[in-house]
Amino acid sequence: MTELLTAAQMRAIEEAAIASGEVTGLELMERAGRGVVEAVFEEWPELAKAPHRAVVLCGPGNNGGDGFVVARLLKDWGWEVEVYLYGDPAKLPPAARVNYERWSEMGAVADMSRDLAHGATPDLFVDAVFGTGLSRPVEGKLAQVLAAFDGFRAVRHIRTVAVDMPSGLCADSGRAMGTFATADLTVSFHDAKLGHYLSRGAQQLGKLVVKSIGLSRAAATEGAVRLVGQGAVADCARRRRRTNMDTVTP
């Protein structure tokens, strides 16, 4: 049996760990960001050998907070990093706001809804806009931004890593919620999510890597996870292989 979580189940596991004093939300966000950078360097070792250029797209929730951590860690590695935020920084959740402020001491944060510009071609795009937190269709200006980002990525052949889920896909069903992004690598945490294997999720997320963020396996109480038989997972894996995609769980 393989454990696949819904977005609500993952939140419940994190909230239980935080409430128990096992970890803080800020620590989880730091671990997630580090997991993303580790996965990027494992997938593309050449990116770890010298400074490169990244564009990081951050959303209005904790996924955006993970993006700020990734930006800071890449900057510490010597990279040139551009960061864009969709939303009002004053309305960020507490841990994400802390990481926004930490990044702001290192570099600028541009407004994704109006300042996104295509300058020099980056070596890496980081999609930290929505992840598992998307609850409504992506429409309007943000849809235009995601479409432009995805088109630029495809034309310039830019490596793209998504944090948890490519933005615009439902973490529970894998279905498109309006405009959606495409990734070469998707990094999720603790356990895979249902949407990674269903509908568009199986086609758009590229290679899936699940990183530990130090949560106890005992944090999942009865009914907190959905178990899917190995046969169903194997069928999904075969579909993914037909589109040159893999799943890796270190």
N, C-alpha and C positions, 0 to 999 in steps of 0.2 A: 504494500500500500504506500502511496505517496501523498504527502500532505500538501494541499493547495488551499490557500487562504482567500477569503474575501477581504475587501478593504476594511470593513467594519471589524472583522476578526483580528486583523493585524493591529488596528488601533486599540482594541481591547487588550491585546497582549502587551503592547507598549504601555498603555495606561496602568495596567496592573503592576508592571515592573516599576514604574515611576512611583505609584502609590505605596508600594512596599518598601521604598527606599533603596531598592537594588541599583537604580541608576537614575540620572536626571534626563530630562528632555534634551538639554544642551549636550550632554555626553552622547546620547544616541545620535544626535545630528552630526556631531564630530566623527563618530565611528562610521556613519553612513557616508559622509564625504570622503573619508580616508578609504573606505571600501571602493568607492567609485574610482578614485585615482589609482589604487592598486590594480583594479580590474583593467583600466585603460593601459597601464604600463605592462601588464601581463599579456594583454591582447596584441598590443603594438609596442614591442620592446624598444624599437628605434626611437619612440617618443620620450623614453626615459633617459636616453643617452646624451641629449643636448636640449637646451631651451628651445621652445617652439611658441606658437601663437594660438590662443584659444579664444573663442567667443562663448560666453556663458549666458544662457537665457534663464532668468529666474522668475518664478510665479509668485502669487500673493500669499501662499501658504508655506507649510513646512518643507515641501519639495523645493521651493525657492531657497529656503534656509540651507538645505543640503547643497544647493548650487553655490551659495556664497562660501561655504566651506571648501568646496572643490576649487573655486576661484582663488581663495587664499592659499591653499596648498600648492596649486600650480605656480602661483606667483612666488612662493617661497622656493620652489624648484628652479626658479629663474626664468619662467615663461613670461611672455607678454600676454596680458589678459584683459579683454574687454567684457564688461558686465552690463547686462540690460535687465531691468525690472519691469514686470507688468503689474501695475497696481500702486497703491499708496504705501510708502514705507512705514508710515505711522500706524497702519492697520495690520502690519505683519504680526503673526503670533509671537509670543515672548522670545522663544529660543531663536526663531528666524530673525527677529529684530536685533538680537544680540549679534548674530553673525553678519547681518547687514552692516551694523556699526563697526564691527571688526574689519570687514572688507573696506569700508569707507575710509578707514585710516590708511589704507594701502593704495586705493585707486578710486576712480569715479564710478558712479552708477548712473547709466543713461536710462531714459524713459523708453521702454520697448514700444509703446504705442505710437511714438512719433519720431524717435531718434535713431531707429535701426537703419544703419547705412552699411553698404557693402564696400569696404575699403580693400586693403590687402587680404588675399585669401588666407583664412586661418588653417591651421593643421588639424584643429579639433573644434567641433561644435558640442556644447553640453546642453542638453534639453532638460532643464529642471523647472519647467513651467507648471505642470499639474501632477504628474505621477499618478498615484492612486487616489488623489483627492478630487478628481473632476466629478461634478454633480450636475452639470448642465451643458447643453451643446455649445461648442465653440463657434461663435458667429461674429459678424461685424468686423471691426478693426483687428481684433486679435486673430480672427480667421485669415485675414489678409496677410498679417505678419507671419503666421505659421506657414501659409502657402508660399510666401516669398522665401522664407527660410529654407523650406524643403526644396523649392526649385533651385535656389542657389547651391544648396548642398549637392543636388544631383548633377548639375552642370559642372561644378568645380571638383566633384568627386571628393568631398570633404568627409573625413571620418566623423561619425556622430555617435555619441553615447547618450542614452536616455536614462534618467534617474527614476527607477521603479517601473515606469511605463512610458512609451512614446506619448507625448501630449495629444489629447483628443480622443484617446481610446479609453473605454470603460474597463477598470481593473477587475470587475466581476464577470463581465460577459465578453470582453475583447472587442465589442462592437464600436464602430466609429460614432462619436458624438459630435457631428458637424465635421469641420476640417480637422485633419489629424496629421501628425508628423511620422517620419520613418527614421529608424535607427539602424546602425550597423552593430551596435552593442547595447544591451539593456542590462543594467545592474539593479537587482532587487535585494531585499534584505530579509534575513531570518528564514523565510520559506517563499517558494514561488506563489504567485497569485493565480486565481482561476483564469483571469483575462489573458495571461501569458499563453494559454493553450487553446483558447476559444476564438472563433471568428477571425477578425482582423488581427488580433493579437499575435496569432501564430504566424502571420505574414509580415508584420511591420516591425517587430522588435529585434530582428537580426539574431545575434548570438545572445543567449540569456545566461547571465552569471548571477548566482545567489550568494551574497556575502553575509557572513555572521556579523551581527552587531552586539554580540555578547549577551543576548537575552537567554535566560534559562529555558531549557526545553520544558521544564515543569510549569512555565508561565502559561502554557496553554491548558486551560481547564476543560472539563468535559463539555463537548459541544462547541468549543472555541475554534475547531478546525474542521474542514470538510475532507474526508478521505475519498480518494478516487482510485479505483482499481488500476493495477499496473497495465492491464490490457488497454484501458482508455488512454492512459498516458503514452503507451507505446504507439497507439494509432496516431496521436498528436505528433509524436516524435517523428514518425515516418512521413507525415505531411510536411513537417518542418524541413526534413532532410531533402525532400523533393524540391524545396525552394532554397537549398544550400544554407540552411540554418541549423544551428546546434544548440543544445542546452548543456550547461556546465554548472555543477554545484560543488564548489571546492569543499 
